[in-house]
């Protein structure tokens, strides 16, 4: 594992387009990683507990529900590896592997941002699960986007079952996705989690949950109950106030997508990142 005191920034041609690492002029050690103009990650290299993007904060809130101490974590989707850096800082001694599909992007991250606190592997997130020992992970996080779109094969019932197989009893699966309107994609995902896990929660901005705009939602499943009161407390921040909903209620009337009938993945509005 290697770290750098300070990235150089720049642009690189990577597998999924053009990657750009840009300094945040308003925060001394803040950096934004973009791919094809879509923000992928924000990092403060001197304070890995600083989480700029609200959906990353919500993923962290879910991870924070695990018992105190080191965890074994699998991250499907890498980018700049913001959440693995957060886990390494808040749970020293954790064992983490990050699976990134874009080999050239992984090389940029290794060289510019370092990989202290986790191993960064190249491969397909779903395929990587087959190489993990069953029942050995405390948490699996899926935050996989090709550009701004979730790959369909990582949004099926079969995939959720494969995730469940690598989790320890009481382990957690957390997913970041994006949707809008009546949220059909998110409800399919919630239905898939509800078919595999005893407990499912949905966290998101009220405007997104009401279908008023395109945005991120975080879903989480576990066979151990979530502390909903604590989740509601920590997500009620002054900026980016989120709502916590029961995942089974949210999924009512939806059927999980399957490998045979994959989901229709929503496309963001063309001006979303203008």
C-alpha positions in Angstrom: 0.0 0.0 0.0 1.2 3.5 -0.9 0.3 7.0 0.0 1.3 10.4 -1.4 1.6 13.5 0.6 -0.1 15.5 -2.1 -1.5 14.5 -5.6 -0.5 16.4 -8.7 -4.0 16.4 -10.2 -4.6 16.2 -13.9 -6.5 14.3 -16.6 -6.1 10.7 -17.8 -7.7 8.5 -20.3 -9.2 5.5 -18.4 -11.3 2.6 -19.4 -14.7 4.4 -19.0 -13.6 7.7 -20.5 -11.6 10.6 -19.2 -10.8 10.9 -15.5 -10.0 14.2 -13.9 -8.6 14.9 -10.4 -9.3 18.5 -9.4 -8.2 20.4 -6.3 -10.9 22.0 -4.2 -9.9 25.7 -3.9 -12.1 26.1 -0.8 -10.6 23.2 1.2 -6.8 22.9 1.6 -6.5 19.2 1.1 -9.8 18.5 -0.8 -9.8 16.7 -4.1 -12.6 15.8 -6.5 -12.4 12.8 -8.9 -14.6 13.0 -12.0 -15.0 10.5 -14.8 -16.6 11.9 -18.0 -17.6 15.0 -16.1 -19.5 13.0 -13.5 -18.3 13.5 -9.9 -17.2 10.1 -8.6 -15.4 10.8 -5.3 -14.5 13.7 -3.0 -11.6 13.3 -0.6 -9.9 15.3 2.1 -6.5 13.6 2.3 -5.8 14.9 5.8 -9.2 14.1 7.2 -10.7 10.9 5.8 -13.8 11.3 8.1 -14.8 14.4 6.1 -17.5 13.2 3.7 -18.6 15.8 1.2 -21.2 13.8 -0.7 -24.4 13.1 1.3 -24.9 9.6 -0.1 -21.4 8.7 1.1 -22.3 10.0 4.6 -25.5 7.8 4.5 -23.4 4.8 3.6 -21.1 5.6 6.5 -24.1 5.9 8.8 -25.1 2.4 7.8 -21.5 1.1 8.4 -21.4 2.9 11.7 -24.3 0.6 12.9 -22.0 -2.3 13.0 -20.5 -3.2 16.5 -17.5 -1.1 17.4 -14.0 -2.2 16.3 -12.3 -3.5 13.2 -14.5 -4.9 10.4 -13.9 -7.0 7.3 -15.3 -5.0 4.5 -15.8 -5.5 0.7 -16.4 -2.5 -1.5 -17.8 -3.1 -5.0 -16.8 0.0 -6.9 -13.8 2.1 -6.1 -13.5 5.5 -7.6 -11.3 7.5 -5.2 -12.2 5.0 -2.3 -13.7 7.6 0.0 -15.6 5.2 2.2 -12.7 2.7 2.6 -10.6 5.6 3.8 -13.3 6.5 6.3 -13.6 3.0 7.6 -9.8 2.7 7.9 -9.8 6.0 10.0 -12.8 5.2 12.2 -12.1 1.4 12.6 -8.3 1.0 12.7 -7.2 -2.6 12.0 -10.0 -3.3 9.6 -9.5 -5.6 6.6 -10.8 -4.1 3.4 -10.8 -5.0 -0.2 -12.0 -2.6 -2.9 -12.9 -4.0 -6.4 -12.7 -1.5 -9.2 -13.6 -2.5 -12.8 -11.5 0.2 -14.5 -7.8 -0.9 -14.4 -6.5 2.5 -15.7 -8.5 4.4 -13.1 -7.2 2.1 -10.3 -3.7 2.9 -11.5 -4.5 6.7 -11.2 -5.9 6.2 -7.7 -2.8 4.2 -6.5 -0.4 6.8 -7.9 -2.2 9.9 -6.9 -4.2 9.1 -3.8 -2.6 6.0 -2.3 -4.3 2.9 -0.8 -3.5 3.1 2.9 -5.9 1.0 4.8 -7.3 -1.2 2.0 -6.3 -3.4 -0.9 -7.4 -2.2 -4.4 -8.1 -4.9 -6.9 -9.2 -4.8 -10.5 -12.2 -6.8 -11.6 -15.9 -7.0 -12.0 -17.6 -6.5 -8.6 -20.0 -9.4 -9.0 -17.4 -11.8 -10.3 -15.1 -10.9 -7.4 -17.7 -12.2 -4.9 -17.1 -15.8 -6.1 -13.4 -15.6 -4.9 -14.3 -14.6 -1.4 -14.7 -17.1 1.4 -18.4 -17.6 2.4 -19.5 -16.1 5.7 -16.4 -13.9 6.3 -17.4 -10.3 5.6 -19.1 -7.9 8.1 -20.2 -5.5 5.4 -20.4 -5.4 1.6 -20.9 -2.0 0.0 -22.0 -1.6 -3.6 -21.3 1.8 -5.1 -20.8 1.0 -8.7 -21.5 3.4 -11.6 -20.3 3.3 -15.2 -20.3 7.0 -15.7 -23.6 7.8 -14.0 -25.4 4.5 -14.5 -25.5 1.4 -12.3 -24.6 -1.8 -14.1 -27.7 -3.9 -14.4 -26.0 -7.2 -13.4 -25.3 -5.7 -10.0 -29.0 -5.0 -9.4 -30.6 -8.4 -9.6 -31.9 -10.9 -7.0 -29.2 -13.3 -7.9 -26.5 -10.7 -7.1 -28.0 -10.0 -3.7 -28.0 -13.7 -2.9 -24.3 -13.9 -3.9 -23.6 -10.9 -1.6 -25.5 -12.6 1.3 -23.4 -15.7 0.9 -20.1 -13.8 1.8 -21.6 -12.0 4.8 -21.2 -13.2 8.4 -24.4 -13.6 10.5 -25.6 -10.1 11.2 -23.6 -8.7 8.3 -24.8 -5.8 6.3 -25.2 -5.1 2.6 -25.4 -1.4 1.6 -26.1 -0.1 -1.8 -25.9 3.3 -3.4 -28.1 3.9 -6.4 -29.9 6.7 -8.2 -33.5 7.1 -9.4 -36.3 9.6 -9.9 -40.1 9.8 -10.4 -41.9 6.8 -9.0 -38.5 5.2 -8.2 -39.2 1.9 -10.0 -35.5 1.0 -10.1 -35.0 1.7 -6.4 -38.2 -0.2 -5.5 -37.0 -3.3 -7.5 -33.7 -3.1 -5.6 -35.5 -2.9 -2.2 -37.6 -5.9 -3.2 -34.5 -7.9 -4.0 -33.0 -7.0 -0.6 -36.3 -7.9 1.1 -36.3 -11.3 -0.6 -32.9 -12.1 0.9 -32.6 -10.2 4.2 -35.0 -10.0 7.2 -34.5 -6.3 7.6 -34.2 -3.6 4.9 -34.0 0.2 5.2 -34.0 3.0 2.7 -32.3 6.4 3.3 -32.5 9.4 1.1 -33.3 13.0 0.6 -37.0 13.7 1.0 -37.2 15.3 -2.4 -35.8 12.2 -4.1 -38.0 9.9 -2.1 -41.0 11.9 -3.1 -40.0 11.6 -6.8 -39.4 15.3 -7.2 -35.9 15.1 -8.6 -33.2 12.6 -9.7 -30.9 11.7 -6.9 -29.1 9.1 -4.8 -30.7 6.6 -2.4 -29.0 4.2 0.0 -30.5 0.8 0.7 -29.3 -1.6 3.3 -30.2 -5.1 4.2 -29.3 -7.4 7.2 -30.7 -10.3 9.1 -30.1 -8.2 12.3 -32.4 -5.3 13.0 -31.1 -1.8 12.3 -31.3 0.8 15.0 -33.8 3.0 13.3 -33.9 5.5 16.0 -30.2 6.0 15.8 -30.2 6.1 12.0 -32.9 8.8 12.1 -30.9 10.8 14.6 -27.6 10.8 12.7 -29.2 11.4 9.3 -31.1 14.5 10.6 -28.2 16.8 9.8 -28.7 20.5 9.1 -27.5 20.1 5.5 -28.7 17.2 3.5 -31.4 16.1 5.9 -32.3 12.5 5.1 -35.3 10.4 5.7 -35.2 6.7 6.9 -37.9 4.4 5.7 -38.8 0.7 6.1 -37.5 -1.1 3.0 -40.4 -3.6 2.8 -43.0 -0.9 2.9 -41.0 1.0 0.3 -40.8 -2.1 -2.0 -44.5 -2.9 -1.7 -45.9 -3.9 -5.1 -42.4 -4.2 -6.7 -40.8 -7.5 -7.9 -37.0 -8.0 -7.8 -35.2 -7.8 -11.1 -33.4 -11.0 -12.1 -30.6 -12.1 -14.4 -33.3 -13.4 -16.8 -35.3 -10.1 -16.5 -32.7 -7.4 -15.7 -33.8 -4.0 -14.5 -34.2 -1.0 -16.7 -31.5 1.3 -15.2 -32.5 5.0 -15.0 -30.5 7.6 -16.9 -29.8 10.9 -15.2 -31.0 14.1 -16.8 -28.4 15.4 -19.3 -27.9 18.7 -17.3 -27.6 17.0 -13.9 -23.9 17.9 -13.4 -23.9 21.2 -15.2 
